[in-house]
Each structure stands twice: as structure tokens, then as C-alpha cells.
Amino acid sequence: MDSLQTSQKNVTTNSTIANNNNCPGEDVLKLLSGKWKPQIFKLAYSGPIRFNTILRELPDANKQSIATALRELEEGEMLNKTIVSQKPLHIEYELSDKGRQMIQVYKLVAQISAH
């Protein structure tokens, strides 16, 4: 009976460890998941984009949700934020190196979801 209990404990422990290890694919998909992030990413892979342009392109979005999504994309190293000191002073967002590497992944996910 003791060996059975020990065996069950090991299975539980191994199962718990497996559940705590993130799948790399899950981590990648999380970078682009969330309110407005996929749409912002798509807008940004055409080139640098400004906050107000994003608002115009996503009329159902509000300033707060766009600001949150931009911050999360920047924290996830998908976007670079550049303060342009030309008059008028403005901020541009563009894909980082990591973000550019994700373009093919994004397009593949979009293609799969279209079917």
C-alpha cells in the first residue's frame, strides 16, 4: 500500500511541475492576445503609426484601451515607442525586431482563423 501512495505522490508532483512549465507557443500567442493588440499589431507592421491614427482606424476603441494595449505591446518588446521632436511633438509606434519576427506568425494565425 505504501508503494502505491508513493507512486501517486510522484505522479501528482510530476503533473504539477508539468502544468507550471509554460508552453513556448502559449507565451508567443499571449504577446498578441488581448483587447486591440492584434489590430494594433496589424496596423504597425505597415510602418510607424501614431496614437491618433490608431484611434481613427479602430473607431470602436477608446483612448484608455488603446493606451493599455500599446503599453503591453511595448512591455512585451513587440513595439518600440519613439518620441519625435519635430513640430508638432508626437509619438510613433513601430514594430521592434521581435515584432517583425512575429509578422509571419501573425499572418499564419490569421490565415488559420479565416477557415
Biopython code that builds the backbone (N, CA, C, O; Angstrom):
import numpy as np
from Bio.PDB.StructureBuilder import StructureBuilder

atoms = [
    (1, "MET", "N", (0.823, -1.181, 0.000)),
    (1, "MET", "CA", (0.000, 0.000, 0.000)),
    (1, "MET", "C", (0.869, 1.247, 0.000)),
    (1, "MET", "O", (0.554, 2.231, -0.670)),
    (2, "ASP", "N", (1.988, 1.205, 0.769)),
    (2, "ASP", "CA", (2.885, 2.351, 0.816)),
    (2, "ASP", "C", (3.436, 2.683, -0.561)),
    (2, "ASP", "O", (3.538, 3.856, -0.922)),
    (3, "SER", "N", (3.794, 1.653, -1.339)),
    (3, "SER", "CA", (4.368, 1.905, -2.662)),
    (3, "SER", "C", (3.340, 2.566, -3.578)),
    (3, "SER", "O", (3.705, 3.388, -4.418)),
    (4, "LEU", "N", (2.069, 2.220, -3.430)),
    (4, "LEU", "CA", (1.022, 2.833, -4.232)),
    (4, "LEU", "C", (0.881, 4.304, -3.877)),
    (4, "LEU", "O", (0.760, 5.144, -4.768)),
    (5, "GLN", "N", (0.893, 4.627, -2.590)),
    (5, "GLN", "CA", (0.781, 6.018, -2.164)),
    (5, "GLN", "C", (1.978, 6.831, -2.642)),
    (5, "GLN", "O", (1.815, 7.963, -3.096)),
    (6, "THR", "N", (3.164, 6.271, -2.547)),
    (6, "THR", "CA", (4.367, 6.955, -3.011)),
    (6, "THR", "C", (4.278, 7.207, -4.508)),
    (6, "THR", "O", (4.609, 8.294, -4.981)),
    (7, "SER", "N", (3.834, 6.210, -5.247)),
    (7, "SER", "CA", (3.707, 6.336, -6.694)),
    (7, "SER", "C", (2.717, 7.443, -7.049)),
    (7, "SER", "O", (2.975, 8.234, -7.956)),
    (8, "GLN", "N", (1.595, 7.506, -6.350)),
    (8, "GLN", "CA", (0.603, 8.538, -6.610)),
    (8, "GLN", "C", (1.158, 9.922, -6.289)),
    (8, "GLN", "O", (0.878, 10.883, -7.005)),
    (9, "LYS", "N", (1.933, 10.029, -5.231)),
    (9, "LYS", "CA", (2.532, 11.317, -4.887)),
    (9, "LYS", "C", (3.474, 11.779, -5.990)),
    (9, "LYS", "O", (3.473, 12.954, -6.357)),
    (10, "ASN", "N", (4.278, 10.861, -6.520)),
    (10, "ASN", "CA", (5.206, 11.216, -7.592)),
    (10, "ASN", "C", (4.464, 11.665, -8.842)),
    (10, "ASN", "O", (4.867, 12.630, -9.490)),
    (11, "VAL", "N", (3.388, 10.976, -9.183)),
    (11, "VAL", "CA", (2.604, 11.354, -10.356)),
    (11, "VAL", "C", (2.035, 12.749, -10.160)),
    (11, "VAL", "O", (2.085, 13.579, -11.068)),
    (12, "THR", "N", (1.495, 13.008, -8.980)),
    (12, "THR", "CA", (0.938, 14.328, -8.693)),
    (12, "THR", "C", (2.012, 15.398, -8.785)),
    (12, "THR", "O", (1.793, 16.454, -9.378)),
    (13, "THR", "N", (3.166, 15.130, -8.203)),
    (13, "THR", "CA", (4.253, 16.096, -8.232)),
    (13, "THR", "C", (4.704, 16.355, -9.659)),
    (13, "THR", "O", (4.869, 17.511, -10.048)),
    (14, "ASN", "N", (4.907, 15.308, -10.450)),
    (14, "ASN", "CA", (5.328, 15.477, -11.839)),
    (14, "ASN", "C", (4.272, 16.208, -12.653)),
    (14, "ASN", "O", (4.598, 17.044, -13.495)),
    (15, "SER", "N", (3.009, 15.892, -12.402)),
    (15, "SER", "CA", (1.922, 16.562, -13.102)),
    (15, "SER", "C", (1.893, 18.044, -12.763)),
    (15, "SER", "O", (1.693, 18.883, -13.641)),
    (16, "THR", "N", (2.092, 18.367, -11.492)),
    (16, "THR", "CA", (2.110, 19.764, -11.067)),
    (16, "THR", "C", (3.257, 20.510, -11.725)),
    (16, "THR", "O", (3.089, 21.643, -12.178)),
    (17, "ILE", "N", (4.411, 19.885, -11.778)),
    (17, "ILE", "CA", (5.569, 20.514, -12.416)),
    (17, "ILE", "C", (5.283, 20.754, -13.892)),
    (17, "ILE", "O", (5.600, 21.823, -14.413)),
    (18, "ALA", "N", (4.693, 19.784, -14.569)),
    (18, "ALA", "CA", (4.395, 19.934, -15.994)),
    (18, "ALA", "C", (3.421, 21.082, -16.224)),
    (18, "ALA", "O", (3.555, 21.813, -17.206)),
    (19, "ASN", "N", (2.446, 21.253, -15.339)),
    (19, "ASN", "CA", (1.477, 22.328, -15.502)),
    (19, "ASN", "C", (2.074, 23.700, -15.231)),
    (19, "ASN", "O", (1.553, 24.700, -15.724)),
    (20, "ASN", "N", (3.145, 23.773, -14.464)),
    (20, "ASN", "CA", (3.768, 25.055, -14.159)),
    (20, "ASN", "C", (4.729, 25.510, -15.252)),
    (20, "ASN", "O", (5.099, 26.684, -15.289)),
    (21, "ASN", "N", (5.138, 24.616, -16.135)),
    (21, "ASN", "CA", (6.026, 24.979, -17.236)),
    (21, "ASN", "C", (5.180, 25.484, -18.395)),
    (21, "ASN", "O", (4.337, 24.759, -18.924)),
    (22, "ASN", "N", (5.413, 26.737, -18.785)),
    (22, "ASN", "CA", (4.654, 27.296, -19.893)),
    (22, "ASN", "C", (5.114, 26.705, -21.213)),
    (22, "ASN", "O", (6.294, 26.414, -21.404)),
    (23, "CYS", "N", (4.186, 26.538, -22.097)),
    (23, "CYS", "CA", (4.471, 26.113, -23.455)),
    (23, "CYS", "C", (4.985, 27.333, -24.222)),
    (23, "CYS", "O", (4.366, 28.394, -24.150)),
    (24, "PRO", "N", (6.089, 27.218, -24.949)),
    (24, "PRO", "CA", (6.611, 28.366, -25.698)),
    (24, "PRO", "C", (5.582, 28.948, -26.663)),
    (24, "PRO", "O", (5.515, 30.164, -26.840)),
    (25, "GLY", "N", (4.786, 28.090, -27.282)),
    (25, "GLY", "CA", (3.748, 28.571, -28.193)),
    (25, "GLY", "C", (2.719, 29.426, -27.474)),
    (25, "GLY", "O", (2.241, 30.423, -28.013)),
    (26, "GLU", "N", (2.385, 29.031, -26.262)),
    (26, "GLU", "CA", (1.430, 29.799, -25.465)),
    (26, "GLU", "C", (1.996, 31.176, -25.152)),
    (26, "GLU", "O", (1.284, 32.177, -25.229)),
    (27, "ASP", "N", (3.263, 31.225, -24.801)),
    (27, "ASP", "CA", (3.901, 32.507, -24.491)),
    (27, "ASP", "C", (3.895, 33.430, -25.703)),
    (27, "ASP", "O", (3.648, 34.629, -25.571)),
    (28, "VAL", "N", (4.164, 32.880, -26.878)),
    (28, "VAL", "CA", (4.175, 33.681, -28.105)),
    (28, "VAL", "C", (2.780, 34.222, -28.397)),
    (28, "VAL", "O", (2.623, 35.402, -28.712)),
    (29, "LEU", "N", (1.778, 33.372, -28.293)),
    (29, "LEU", "CA", (0.413, 33.809, -28.583)),
    (29, "LEU", "C", (-0.082, 34.839, -27.575)),
    (29, "LEU", "O", (-0.875, 35.712, -27.928)),
    (30, "LYS", "N", (0.371, 34.752, -26.333)),
    (30, "LYS", "CA", (-0.030, 35.731, -25.321)),
    (30, "LYS", "C", (0.464, 37.133, -25.662)),
    (30, "LYS", "O", (-0.167, 38.123, -25.292)),
    (31, "LEU", "N", (1.592, 37.218, -26.368)),
    (31, "LEU", "CA", (2.131, 38.528, -26.736)),
    (31, "LEU", "C", (1.156, 39.319, -27.594)),
    (31, "LEU", "O", (1.120, 40.547, -27.522)),
    (32, "LEU", "N", (0.364, 38.624, -28.407)),
    (32, "LEU", "CA", (-0.566, 39.301, -29.309)),
    (32, "LEU", "C", (-2.023, 39.141, -28.899)),
    (32, "LEU", "O", (-2.920, 39.559, -29.631)),
    (33, "SER", "N", (-2.268, 38.545, -27.745)),
    (33, "SER", "CA", (-3.658, 38.371, -27.334)),
    (33, "SER", "C", (-4.076, 39.520, -26.434)),
    (33, "SER", "O", (-3.257, 40.097, -25.719)),
    (34, "GLY", "N", (-5.328, 39.838, -26.478)),
    (34, "GLY", "CA", (-5.859, 40.912, -25.652)),
    (34, "GLY", "C", (-6.612, 41.913, -26.505)),
    (34, "GLY", "O", (-6.511, 41.929, -27.732)),
    (35, "LYS", "N", (-7.357, 42.733, -25.822)),
    (35, "LYS", "CA", (-8.195, 43.717, -26.500)),
    (35, "LYS", "C", (-7.344, 44.654, -27.347)),
    (35, "LYS", "O", (-6.465, 45.338, -26.823)),
    (36, "TRP", "N", (-7.594, 44.689, -28.628)),
    (36, "TRP", "CA", (-6.999, 45.589, -29.624)),
    (36, "TRP", "C", (-5.562, 45.278, -30.007)),
    (36, "TRP", "O", (-5.064, 45.861, -30.970)),
    (37, "LYS", "N", (-4.873, 44.392, -29.308)),
    (37, "LYS", "CA", (-3.470, 44.121, -29.649)),
    (37, "LYS", "C", (-3.292, 43.554, -31.060)),
    (37, "LYS", "O", (-2.412, 44.023, -31.781)),
    (38, "PRO", "N", (-4.084, 42.571, -31.485)),
    (38, "PRO", "CA", (-3.886, 42.068, -32.852)),
    (38, "PRO", "C", (-4.112, 43.145, -33.915)),
    (38, "PRO", "O", (-3.387, 43.205, -34.908)),
    (39, "GLN", "N", (-5.115, 43.991, -33.703)),
    (39, "GLN", "CA", (-5.404, 45.046, -34.671)),
    (39, "GLN", "C", (-4.287, 46.091, -34.700)),
    (39, "GLN", "O", (-3.898, 46.557, -35.771)),
    (40, "ILE", "N", (-3.779, 46.454, -33.540)),
    (40, "ILE", "CA", (-2.675, 47.418, -33.464)),
    (40, "ILE", "C", (-1.432, 46.825, -34.115)),
    (40, "ILE", "O", (-0.728, 47.513, -34.854)),
    (41, "PHE", "N", (-1.163, 45.562, -33.845)),
    (41, "PHE", "CA", (-0.012, 44.894, -34.450)),
    (41, "PHE", "C", (-0.120, 44.943, -35.973)),
    (41, "PHE", "O", (0.855, 45.248, -36.661)),
    (42, "LYS", "N", (-1.297, 44.643, -36.489)),
    (42, "LYS", "CA", (-1.504, 44.653, -37.943)),
    (42, "LYS", "C", (-1.274, 46.050, -38.512)),
    (42, "LYS", "O", (-0.653, 46.191, -39.566)),
    (43, "LEU", "N", (-1.761, 47.069, -37.838)),
    (43, "LEU", "CA", (-1.533, 48.447, -38.293)),
    (43, "LEU", "C", (-0.048, 48.793, -38.268)),
    (43, "LEU", "O", (0.446, 49.477, -39.164)),
    (44, "ALA", "N", (0.658, 48.327, -37.255)),
    (44, "ALA", "CA", (2.068, 48.686, -37.082)),
    (44, "ALA", "C", (2.980, 47.964, -38.062)),
    (44, "ALA", "O", (4.076, 48.454, -38.337)),
    (45, "TYR", "N", (2.572, 46.819, -38.601)),
    (45, "TYR", "CA", (3.521, 46.160, -39.496)),
    (45, "TYR", "C", (3.557, 46.800, -40.871)),
    (45, "TYR", "O", (4.337, 46.379, -41.727)),
    (46, "SER", "N", (2.727, 47.811, -41.099)),
    (46, "SER", "CA", (2.813, 48.596, -42.338)),
    (46, "SER", "C", (3.811, 49.732, -42.200)),
    (46, "SER", "O", (4.192, 50.345, -43.197)),
    (47, "GLY", "N", (4.237, 50.022, -40.984)),
    (47, "GLY", "CA", (5.190, 51.101, -40.735)),
    (47, "GLY", "C", (4.828, 51.837, -39.464)),
    (47, "GLY", "O", (3.851, 51.490, -38.800)),
    (48, "PRO", "N", (5.617, 52.866, -39.111)),
    (48, "PRO", "CA", (5.347, 53.615, -37.877)),
    (48, "PRO", "C", (3.928, 54.183, -37.874)),
    (48, "PRO", "O", (3.402, 54.586, -38.911)),
    (49, "ILE", "N", (3.332, 54.205, -36.701)),
    (49, "ILE", "CA", (1.951, 54.666, -36.577)),
    (49, "ILE", "C", (1.802, 55.502, -35.315)),
    (49, "ILE", "O", (2.459, 55.249, -34.305)),
    (50, "ARG", "N", (0.936, 56.494, -35.385)),
    (50, "ARG", "CA", (0.687, 57.376, -34.247)),
    (50, "ARG", "C", (-0.586, 56.959, -33.514)),
    (50, "ARG", "O", (-1.453, 56.273, -34.055)),
    (51, "PHE", "N", (-0.660, 57.400, -32.270)),
    (51, "PHE", "CA", (-1.796, 57.075, -31.403)),
    (51, "PHE", "C", (-3.125, 57.479, -32.047)),
    (51, "PHE", "O", (-4.053, 56.671, -32.110)),
    (52, "ASN", "N", (-3.221, 58.721, -32.522)),
    (52, "ASN", "CA", (-4.489, 59.193, -33.097)),
    (52, "ASN", "C", (-4.861, 58.440, -34.370)),
    (52, "ASN", "O", (-6.044, 58.271, -34.666)),
    (53, "THR", "N", (-3.875, 57.992, -35.113)),
    (53, "THR", "CA", (-4.154, 57.180, -36.304)),
    (53, "THR", "C", (-4.776, 55.853, -35.885)),
    (53, "THR", "O", (-5.713, 55.370, -36.521)),
    (54, "ILE", "N", (-4.255, 55.275, -34.825)),
    (54, "ILE", "CA", (-4.821, 54.019, -34.313)),
    (54, "ILE", "C", (-6.275, 54.240, -33.897)),
    (54, "ILE", "O", (-7.144, 53.424, -34.203)),
    (55, "LEU", "N", (-6.534, 55.338, -33.203)),
    (55, "LEU", "CA", (-7.912, 55.637, -32.786)),
    (55, "LEU", "C", (-8.842, 55.782, -33.992)),
    (55, "LEU", "O", (-9.975, 55.301, -33.965)),
    (56, "ARG", "N", (-8.369, 56.436, -35.037)),
    (56, "ARG", "CA", (-9.195, 56.595, -36.246)),
    (56, "ARG", "C", (-9.437, 55.250, -36.930)),
    (56, "ARG", "O", (-10.534, 54.987, -37.423)),
    (57, "GLU", "N", (-8.418, 54.408, -36.957)),
    (57, "GLU", "CA", (-8.529, 53.108, -37.628)),
    (57, "GLU", "C", (-9.372, 52.109, -36.835)),
    (57, "GLU", "O", (-9.926, 51.169, -37.405)),
    (58, "LEU", "N", (-9.466, 52.311, -35.541)),
    (58, "LEU", "CA", (-10.237, 51.416, -34.666)),
    (58, "LEU", "C", (-11.332, 52.231, -33.974)),
    (58, "LEU", "O", (-11.226, 52.520, -32.782)),
    (59, "PRO", "N", (-12.377, 52.600, -34.707)),
    (59, "PRO", "CA", (-13.388, 53.514, -34.166)),
    (59, "PRO", "C", (-14.143, 52.993, -32.937)),
    (59, "PRO", "O", (-14.695, 53.793, -32.181)),
    (60, "ASP", "N", (-14.180, 51.689, -32.724)),
    (60, "ASP", "CA", (-14.871, 51.145, -31.546)),
    (60, "ASP", "C", (-14.007, 51.169, -30.292)),
    (60, "ASP", "O", (-14.491, 50.886, -29.196)),
    (61, "ALA", "N", (-12.736, 51.506, -30.450)),
    (61, "ALA", "CA", (-11.809, 51.524, -29.310)),
    (61, "ALA", "C", (-11.853, 52.879, -28.614)),
    (61, "ALA", "O", (-12.225, 53.890, -29.210)),
    (62, "ASN", "N", (-11.466, 52.878, -27.344)),
    (62, "ASN", "CA", (-11.349, 54.149, -26.627)),
    (62, "ASN", "C", (-9.878, 54.394, -26.288)),
    (62, "ASN", "O", (-9.042, 53.497, -26.400)),
    (63, "LYS", "N", (-9.584, 55.617, -25.875)),
    (63, "LYS", "CA", (-8.195, 56.007, -25.611)),
    (63, "LYS", "C", (-7.534, 55.121, -24.559)),
    (63, "LYS", "O", (-6.379, 54.725, -24.714)),
    (64, "GLN", "N", (-8.256, 54.816, -23.503)),
    (64, "GLN", "CA", (-7.681, 54.022, -22.409)),
    (64, "GLN", "C", (-7.314, 52.611, -22.864)),
    (64, "GLN", "O", (-6.235, 52.111, -22.546)),
    (65, "SER", "N", (-8.215, 51.975, -23.611)),
    (65, "SER", "CA", (-7.923, 50.601, -24.046)),
    (65, "SER", "C", (-6.774, 50.569, -25.052)),
    (65, "SER", "O", (-5.979, 49.628, -25.053)),
    (66, "ILE", "N", (-6.680, 51.583, -25.903)),
    (66, "ILE", "CA", (-5.557, 51.657, -26.852)),
    (66, "ILE", "C", (-4.258, 51.904, -26.095)),
    (66, "ILE", "O", (-3.242, 51.272, -26.383)),
    (67, "ALA", "N", (-4.285, 52.816, -25.131)),
    (67, "ALA", "CA", (-3.080, 53.114, -24.340)),
    (67, "ALA", "C", (-2.605, 51.869, -23.593)),
    (67, "ALA", "O", (-1.405, 51.601, -23.526)),
    (68, "THR", "N", (-3.537, 51.120, -23.038)),
    (68, "THR", "CA", (-3.188, 49.888, -22.316)),
    (68, "THR", "C", (-2.574, 48.860, -23.262)),
    (68, "THR", "O", (-1.549, 48.254, -22.947)),
    (69, "ALA", "N", (-3.198, 48.665, -24.412)),
    (69, "ALA", "CA", (-2.679, 47.697, -25.381)),
    (69, "ALA", "C", (-1.292, 48.103, -25.876)),
    (69, "ALA", "O", (-0.409, 47.256, -26.002)),
    (70, "LEU", "N", (-1.094, 49.388, -26.155)),
    (70, "LEU", "CA", (0.218, 49.865, -26.604)),
    (70, "LEU", "C", (1.281, 49.632, -25.535)),
    (70, "LEU", "O", (2.390, 49.191, -25.836)),
    (71, "ARG", "N", (0.936, 49.930, -24.292)),
    (71, "ARG", "CA", (1.881, 49.727, -23.193)),
    (71, "ARG", "C", (2.253, 48.245, -23.066)),
    (71, "ARG", "O", (3.424, 47.912, -22.887)),
    (72, "GLU", "N", (1.260, 47.364, -23.159)),
    (72, "GLU", "CA", (1.524, 45.926, -23.049)),
    (72, "GLU", "C", (2.350, 45.414, -24.229)),
    (72, "GLU", "O", (3.220, 44.562, -24.048)),
    (73, "LEU", "N", (2.090, 45.921, -25.428)),
    (73, "LEU", "CA", (2.889, 45.524, -26.586)),
    (73, "LEU", "C", (4.323, 46.021, -26.455)),
    (73, "LEU", "O", (5.267, 45.341, -26.857)),
    (74, "GLU", "N", (4.474, 47.206, -25.893)),
    (74, "GLU", "CA", (5.815, 47.749, -25.661)),
    (74, "GLU", "C", (6.542, 46.938, -24.581)),
    (74, "GLU", "O", (7.718, 46.610, -24.740)),
    (75, "GLU", "N", (5.850, 46.617, -23.490)),
    (75, "GLU", "CA", (6.444, 45.816, -22.415)),
    (75, "GLU", "C", (6.810, 44.416, -22.900)),
    (75, "GLU", "O", (7.785, 43.829, -22.430)),
    (76, "GLY", "N", (6.033, 43.880, -23.838)),
    (76, "GLY", "CA", (6.319, 42.569, -24.418)),
    (76, "GLY", "C", (7.371, 42.631, -25.513)),
    (76, "GLY", "O", (7.654, 41.632, -26.173)),
    (77, "GLU", "N", (7.945, 43.807, -25.698)),
    (77, "GLU", "CA", (9.007, 44.051, -26.684)),
    (77, "GLU", "C", (8.551, 43.797, -28.113)),
    (77, "GLU", "O", (9.354, 43.429, -28.971)),
    (78, "MET", "N", (7.251, 43.996, -28.369)),
    (78, "MET", "CA", (6.719, 43.855, -29.722)),
    (78, "MET", "C", (6.764, 45.188, -30.468)),
    (78, "MET", "O", (6.901, 45.218, -31.691)),
    (79, "LEU", "N", (6.647, 46.287, -29.727)),
    (79, "LEU", "CA", (6.658, 47.625, -30.312)),
    (79, "LEU", "C", (7.744, 48.470, -29.681)),
    (79, "LEU", "O", (8.093, 48.300, -28.513)),
    (80, "ASN", "N", (8.273, 49.387, -30.482)),
    (80, "ASN", "CA", (9.159, 50.428, -29.968)),
    (80, "ASN", "C", (8.391, 51.739, -29.984)),
    (80, "ASN", "O", (7.658, 52.027, -30.930)),
    (81, "LYS", "N", (8.556, 52.515, -28.956)),
    (81, "LYS", "CA", (7.916, 53.821, -28.836)),
    (81, "LYS", "C", (9.001, 54.870, -29.060)),
    (81, "LYS", "O", (10.038, 54.852, -28.398)),
    (82, "THR", "N", (8.754, 55.783, -29.996)),
    (82, "THR", "CA", (9.724, 56.820, -30.313)),
    (82, "THR", "C", (9.071, 58.184, -30.164)),
    (82, "THR", "O", (8.018, 58.440, -30.748)),
    (83, "ILE", "N", (9.691, 59.055, -29.386)),
    (83, "ILE", "CA", (9.213, 60.433, -29.270)),
    (83, "ILE", "C", (9.919, 61.233, -30.355)),
    (83, "ILE", "O", (11.143, 61.359, -30.353)),
    (84, "VAL", "N", (9.134, 61.771, -31.277)),
    (84, "VAL", "CA", (9.678, 62.532, -32.401)),
    (84, "VAL", "C", (9.610, 64.004, -32.035)),
    (84, "VAL", "O", (8.530, 64.540, -31.787)),
    (85, "SER", "N", (10.761, 64.655, -32.003)),
    (85, "SER", "CA", (10.816, 66.038, -31.512)),
    (85, "SER", "C", (10.534, 67.078, -32.592)),
    (85, "SER", "O", (10.686, 68.274, -32.347)),
    (86, "GLN", "N", (10.128, 66.644, -33.773)),
    (86, "GLN", "CA", (9.734, 67.605, -34.802)),
    (86, "GLN", "C", (8.430, 68.266, -34.387)),
    (86, "GLN", "O", (7.642, 67.695, -33.633)),
    (87, "LYS", "N", (8.214, 69.469, -34.887)),
    (87, "LYS", "CA", (6.955, 70.156, -34.591)),
    (87, "LYS", "C", (5.863, 69.584, -35.473)),
    (87, "LYS", "O", (6.111, 69.419, -36.668)),
    (88, "PRO", "N", (4.709, 69.278, -34.994)),
    (88, "PRO", "CA", (4.394, 69.168, -33.575)),
    (88, "PRO", "C", (5.022, 67.903, -32.980)),
    (88, "PRO", "O", (5.182, 66.885, -33.655)),
    (89, "LEU", "N", (5.363, 68.003, -31.718)),
    (89, "LEU", "CA", (5.918, 66.872, -30.985)),
    (89, "LEU", "C", (4.912, 65.721, -31.024)),
    (89, "LEU", "O", (3.727, 65.929, -30.763)),
    (90, "HIS", "N", (5.363, 64.529, -31.342)),
    (90, "HIS", "CA", (4.451, 63.386, -31.388)),
    (90, "HIS", "C", (5.198, 62.092, -31.067)),
    (90, "HIS", "O", (6.427, 62.046, -31.020)),
    (91, "ILE", "N", (4.410, 61.054, -30.849)),
    (91, "ILE", "CA", (4.954, 59.730, -30.523)),
    (91, "ILE", "C", (4.563, 58.772, -31.639)),
    (91, "ILE", "O", (3.420, 58.752, -32.096)),
    (92, "GLU", "N", (5.536, 57.981, -32.064)),
    (92, "GLU", "CA", (5.274, 56.954, -33.065)),
    (92, "GLU", "C", (5.563, 55.581, -32.464)),
    (92, "GLU", "O", (6.454, 55.415, -31.632)),
    (93, "TYR", "N", (4.791, 54.623, -32.908)),
    (93, "TYR", "CA", (4.986, 53.235, -32.501)),
    (93, "TYR", "C", (5.328, 52.437, -33.750)),
    (93, "TYR", "O", (4.682, 52.582, -34.788)),
    (94, "GLU", "N", (6.344, 51.600, -33.642)),
    (94, "GLU", "CA", (6.701, 50.730, -34.758)),
    (94, "GLU", "C", (7.125, 49.374, -34.216)),
    (94, "GLU", "O", (7.502, 49.240, -33.052)),
    (95, "LEU", "N", (7.055, 48.377, -35.082)),
    (95, "LEU", "CA", (7.439, 47.037, -34.655)),
    (95, "LEU", "C", (8.914, 46.998, -34.286)),
    (95, "LEU", "O", (9.758, 47.578, -34.970)),
    (96, "SER", "N", (9.203, 46.316, -33.213)),
    (96, "SER", "CA", (10.591, 46.066, -32.807)),
    (96, "SER", "C", (11.126, 44.910, -33.652)),
    (96, "SER", "O", (10.402, 44.356, -34.479)),
    (97, "ASP", "N", (12.372, 44.553, -33.446)),
    (97, "ASP", "CA", (12.924, 43.377, -34.138)),
    (97, "ASP", "C", (12.102, 42.137, -33.800)),
    (97, "ASP", "O", (11.791, 41.330, -34.675)),
    (98, "LYS", "N", (11.758, 41.995, -32.532)),
    (98, "LYS", "CA", (10.945, 40.856, -32.094)),
    (98, "LYS", "C", (9.574, 40.900, -32.764)),
    (98, "LYS", "O", (9.052, 39.869, -33.188)),
    (99, "GLY", "N", (8.998, 42.090, -32.857)),
    (99, "GLY", "CA", (7.704, 42.250, -33.511)),
    (99, "GLY", "C", (7.755, 41.881, -34.983)),
    (99, "GLY", "O", (6.845, 41.227, -35.492)),
    (100, "ARG", "N", (8.818, 42.296, -35.672)),
    (100, "ARG", "CA", (8.963, 41.947, -37.093)),
    (100, "ARG", "C", (9.100, 40.435, -37.275)),
    (100, "ARG", "O", (8.632, 39.883, -38.271)),
    (101, "GLN", "N", (9.735, 39.772, -36.323)),
    (101, "GLN", "CA", (9.844, 38.313, -36.397)),
    (101, "GLN", "C", (8.474, 37.648, -36.248)),
    (101, "GLN", "O", (8.272, 36.522, -36.702)),
    (102, "MET", "N", (7.551, 38.340, -35.621)),
    (102, "MET", "CA", (6.216, 37.789, -35.369)),
    (102, "MET", "C", (5.253, 37.981, -36.536)),
    (102, "MET", "O", (4.154, 37.427, -36.511)),
    (103, "ILE", "N", (5.629, 38.745, -37.551)),
    (103, "ILE", "CA", (4.712, 39.011, -38.664)),
    (103, "ILE", "C", (4.244, 37.710, -39.305)),
    (103, "ILE", "O", (3.048, 37.535, -39.542)),
    (104, "GLN", "N", (5.160, 36.802, -39.587)),
    (104, "GLN", "CA", (4.781, 35.533, -40.218)),
    (104, "GLN", "C", (3.862, 34.718, -39.315)),
    (104, "GLN", "O", (2.916, 34.093, -39.793)),
    (105, "VAL", "N", (4.134, 34.723, -38.018)),
    (105, "VAL", "CA", (3.277, 34.006, -37.064)),
    (105, "VAL", "C", (1.878, 34.616, -37.083)),
    (105, "VAL", "O", (0.879, 33.899, -37.124)),
    (106, "TYR", "N", (1.818, 35.938, -37.053)),
    (106, "TYR", "CA", (0.532, 36.643, -37.070)),
    (106, "TYR", "C", (-0.247, 36.300, -38.337)),
    (106, "TYR", "O", (-1.438, 35.994, -38.280)),
    (107, "LYS", "N", (0.433, 36.355, -39.477)),
    (107, "LYS", "CA", (-0.244, 36.061, -40.747)),
    (107, "LYS", "C", (-0.738, 34.620, -40.784)),
    (107, "LYS", "O", (-1.827, 34.350, -41.292)),
    (108, "LEU", "N", (0.050, 33.698, -40.252)),
    (108, "LEU", "CA", (-0.351, 32.294, -40.224)),
    (108, "LEU", "C", (-1.577, 32.097, -39.331)),
    (108, "LEU", "O", (-2.510, 31.387, -39.705)),
    (109, "VAL", "N", (-1.577, 32.716, -38.169)),
    (109, "VAL", "CA", (-2.732, 32.621, -37.263)),
    (109, "VAL", "C", (-3.968, 33.222, -37.930)),
    (109, "VAL", "O", (-5.057, 32.656, -37.840)),
    (110, "ALA", "N", (-3.806, 34.364, -38.598)),
    (110, "ALA", "CA", (-4.928, 34.999, -39.299)),
    (110, "ALA", "C", (-5.451, 34.092, -40.408)),
    (110, "ALA", "O", (-6.662, 33.983, -40.603)),
    (111, "GLN", "N", (-4.550, 33.447, -41.128)),
    (111, "GLN", "CA", (-4.941, 32.545, -42.206)),
    (111, "GLN", "C", (-5.703, 31.341, -41.654)),
    (111, "GLN", "O", (-6.724, 30.944, -42.214)),
    (112, "ILE", "N", (-5.218, 30.769, -40.575)),
    (112, "ILE", "CA", (-5.885, 29.612, -39.969)),
    (112, "ILE", "C", (-7.264, 30.000, -39.447)),
    (112, "ILE", "O", (-8.221, 29.241, -39.602)),
    (113, "SER", "N", (-7.374, 31.167, -38.835)),
    (113, "SER", "CA", (-8.660, 31.582, -38.263)),
    (113, "SER", "C", (-9.675, 31.942, -39.343)),
    (113, "SER", "O", (-10.873, 31.993, -39.064)),
    (114, "ALA", "N", (-9.223, 32.192, -40.566)),
    (114, "ALA", "CA", (-10.135, 32.523, -41.663)),
    (114, "ALA", "C", (-10.861, 31.289, -42.191)),
    (114, "ALA", "O", (-11.849, 31.420, -42.913)),
    (115, "HIS", "N", (-10.391, 30.102, -41.845)),
    (115, "HIS", "CA", (-11.009, 28.866, -42.358)),
    (115, "HIS", "C", (-12.040, 28.332, -41.435)),
    (115, "HIS", "O", (-12.649, 27.301, -41.720)),
]
sb = StructureBuilder()
sb.init_structure("model")
sb.init_model(0)
sb.init_chain("A")
sb.init_seg("    ")
for serial, (resi, resn, name, xyz) in enumerate(atoms, 1):
    if name == "N":
        sb.init_residue(resn, " ", resi, " ")
    sb.init_atom(name, np.array(xyz, "f"), 0.0, 1.0, " ", f" {name:<3s}", serial, name[0])
structure = sb.get_structure()
